[in-house]
């Protein structure tokens, strides 16, 4: 998959990835994404809280659409979001689809 558009349009598979595949996909998302404690993590900082709040609202909307729910921590200094497939205790394709769609929205909204 390795690019944002193909990742965002992928099916909603709950297939786990190999470590090499996962590293390649996370690199395609960009530097604000990382892997921490077997979860995919997004950190947003450096914007007014109203803008960060809009990102959190879109992340919640996307979670409802995909029926796949991240943990979102919104504070004055920024937002942290983590996601993984709970039943597999792993980062799977659906997590990357969620991340790619959120990243696409972020980029189109001035992040």
N, C-alpha and C positions, 0 to 999 in steps of 0.2 A: 504494500500500500504506500508507504513512505512519502506521500505528499498529502497535504491538508485536504484538498478537494476529494481525492479518491477515498481517503479515510472517512470524511464526513458523509459520504454517500454510501458507505458500506452497509451490509446487512447488520442486523442486531444480534449477531452470534455471541454466545457466551463461551467461546473457545479461548483457552489460555494460550499465551504466546511463549515462545522460547525466550530466554534472556536476550539473545542477540536481536530477535525480531522486536522485542519490546524496546530495547535501546534505540533502534533505528526509528521506530514510530514516534517515540517521545522526542527524539531530536527533530523530527519533522514538525512537531507542534511548536517548537521554539523554546527560548531560554527561560521563559517564566514557568515552564512545566518541568517537573522532576518526579523521581520515584523516591518515596520515603516510607519506610515501614510497610512495604508491600502494597502501597497505595499510590495512585497517580495524584500528584499535588500541583495546584495552581496557586501562585502568590501574586497578588496585585497590590501595588503600593504607588504612592506618588501622585495620586489624583484626589480631587475633592470627594468628600464622602457621598455627595449626591450622585456623582458619576460611578463610584464604586457600588453604591446601592442599586443603580440601574443594572450593573453587571450581575449582581446577586439576584435581582428580580428575573433577569433573563435566564440565569442558571437554574432557577427554580422552575420557570416555565418549561425549559428544555427537559428538566427532570420529569415533569409531569407527562410531557409528550412521549418520552422514551420509557416511562415507567421504570426509571432507574435513578436512584436518589443518592446524591452526594451529601457530604457534611459540609456546611458552609458557615464560616465564622466571619462575621462582618464587624469590624471595629473602626474607630476613627482613623487609625493609621493604615488601614487597608482591608483586604479580604484574603482569606485562605480557604481553599476548597480542596477536599480530598474525596476520591472515589475509587471503589474497587467492587468486584463482584463478590458479594458477601457469602453466597452459598459455596463458592469455589475457593474463597479466601485467596484470590489472585486478581491480577489486572488482566482483563479479557478484551476481546474485540469491542464489545458494547461500551466499555469504559473509554476506549480510544475514539469510538464514534461520538460519544458524548463530548469528549474533550475537543475533538476536531470541530464539531459544530459550534461549541462555545468559543473556541479560538477564532473561527471564521467570523462570528458575530463581533468579538472584541476588535479584530482588525478593521472590520467595516464601520466601527463606531469610535475610531480614533485612539485605540489603545496601542 
